[in-house]
Amino acid sequence: MAKEIKALIIDDSAVVRQTLTHILSQDDSITVIGTAADPFIAAMKLRDEVPDVITLDVEMPRMDGLTFLKKLMSQHPIPVVIISSLTARGTESAILAMEYGAVSVLKKPNSYSMGSMDVQQIIEGVKSAAKSRVKRRSMSNPERELKRAKPTGESMLQTTDKVIAVGASTGGTEAILEFLQAMPIDAYGIVIVQHMPELFTRSFAERLNRICDITVKEATHGDTVIRGRALIAPGNKHMEVKRSGARYYVELSDHEPVNRHRPSVDVLFKSVARYAGKNAIGIIMTGMGADGAAGLLEMKNAGADTIAQNEETCVVFGMPKEAIKLDATNKILSLEKIAPYVTRTFSTIHS
C-alpha cells in the first residue's frame, strides 16, 4: 500500500481552497490535513502537524507567498508546489519562487472550467513533490547578474550543425539553470522541454536570460537553433526540431498530449533523433514519470550521445531512472558534471 501523502493548502481564496481540496481528495493516496487563508494561519497549523507537501499561492494578504517560502526553506524545508494565476506578475513571481526552493509551479484551477487533464496535473504535481528531495536554503545571496554582454541579434550568431536537447520535469527549473549557467556563451544550440504550464515558460526563459551568459528565449514557431542560444518549449505546445539543409529549426504544434504532457520530452527527443542523429546530445534530467525515456533511446540508436542525471542530484529520480532502465543512456552524471562533459565532447569530437 502506498504511503499516505499529507497535504496543506494555502490560498486566500475560499473557492480555490475548496476546489483544491476536492481535486486532491480524488486520489486515495492524498489526504488534505488542512487549509489556510494566509501564511500566518499556515504557520500555526504547521505546529500541530507537518505535511508532506504544501500547495502555496503567491499573492496573499498579511504575508506574500514568496516571503513565507523563503522563511520555510531556510528554517524547515518542506516540498512546496506553487499554484498561481496566469498573470504577467504572477508568472514572474512563481518562477522566482522556484529559485527560492519550490518544487514545481502549476496553473491555479478554475472551478468553472476544469478539465480532466488539469485535475490530473495537480494530483500528479502533489504526488511528485512528495517524492522530491528539498534542502535547507540560505536566501541572503543576491540574484546573479550577467558576467559579459550577449550578442544582440541572430546576425551575430552562427547557425549550428549540432543540437543539445534537454528534457526535465519536477525540479528541472533549478537543474536547467545550473546547466545553462555552466555553458559557454558560444555553446551549440540548445532546445529544452521543461514541463510547465502555459505562460510560465516565458517568464522562466526571461529569468534565465537575465542570469545566464547564453541567450535564452521561449521558442516561437520557426526559430533557428543557433550557437549561443537556448530555446525553451512554450507551455501547452509541443516542440520538434526539423532540418533544412544545414539549418536546424523548431516547429511548435497543438497535437494531443504525449505521456499526459504538452510539451512532451519524447516528442522533442524523437524529432532530434530523426533530424540530427549523431550530431546531437540528449540529456534527461530530474522529473517524475517516464516522459523522454523512449525518445532518448531513439536518440541513442540514431548515434547521439545520451546522458541521464544521476539519482543523488535529482529532486525526483523518475525520468532518468526510466531512461536508464531502457538502456537509453551512454552516461550517468551528476548535475554539475553534465555541462563540462557536453562542452568537452562537442569541442573534441565534433570540431
Stockholm file with secondary structure:
# STOCKHOLM 1.0

chainA/1-351         MAKEIKALIIDDSAVVRQTLTHILSQDDSITVIGTAADPFIAAMKLRDEVPDVITLDVEMPRMDGLTFLKKLMSQHPIPVVIISSLTARGTESAILAMEYGAVSVLKKPNSYSMGSMDVQQIIEGVKSAAKSRVKRRSMSNPERELKRAKPTGESMLQTTDKVIAVGASTGGTEAILEFLQAMPIDAYGIVIVQHMPELFTRSFAERLNRICDITVKEATHGDTVIRGRALIAPGNKHMEVKRSGARYYVELSDHEPVNRHRPSVDVLFKSVARYAGKNAIGIIMTGMGADGAAGLLEMKNAGADTIAQNEETCVVFGMPKEAIKLDATNKILSLEKIAPYVTRTFSTIHS
#=GR chainA/1-351 SS CCCCEEEEEECSCHHHHHHHHHHHTTSTTEEEEEEESSHHHHHHHHHHCCCSEEEECSSCSSSCHHHHHHHHHHHSCCCEEEEECCCHHHHHHHHHHHHTTCSEEEECCCTTSCCHHHHHHHHHHHHHHHTCCCCCCCCCSCCCCCSSCCCCSGGGSCBCSCEEEEEECTTHHHHHHHHHHTSCTTCCCEEEEECCCTTHHHHHHHHHHHHSSSEEEECCTTCBCBTTEEEECCTTCEEEEEEETTEEEEEEECCCCBTTBSSCHHHHHHHHHHHTGGGEEEEECSBSSCTTHHHHHHHHHTTCEEEEECGGGCSSBSHHHHHHHTTCCSEEECHHHHHHHHHHHHHHTCC
#=GC SS_cons         CCCCEEEEEECSCHHHHHHHHHHHTTSTTEEEEEEESSHHHHHHHHHHCCCSEEEECSSCSSSCHHHHHHHHHHHSCCCEEEEECCCHHHHHHHHHHHHTTCSEEEECCCTTSCCHHHHHHHHHHHHHHHTCCCCCCCCCSCCCCCSSCCCCSGGGSCBCSCEEEEEECTTHHHHHHHHHHTSCTTCCCEEEEECCCTTHHHHHHHHHHHHSSSEEEECCTTCBCBTTEEEECCTTCEEEEEEETTEEEEEEECCCCBTTBSSCHHHHHHHHHHHTGGGEEEEECSBSSCTTHHHHHHHHHTTCEEEEECGGGCSSBSHHHHHHHTTCCSEEECHHHHHHHHHHHHHHTCC
//
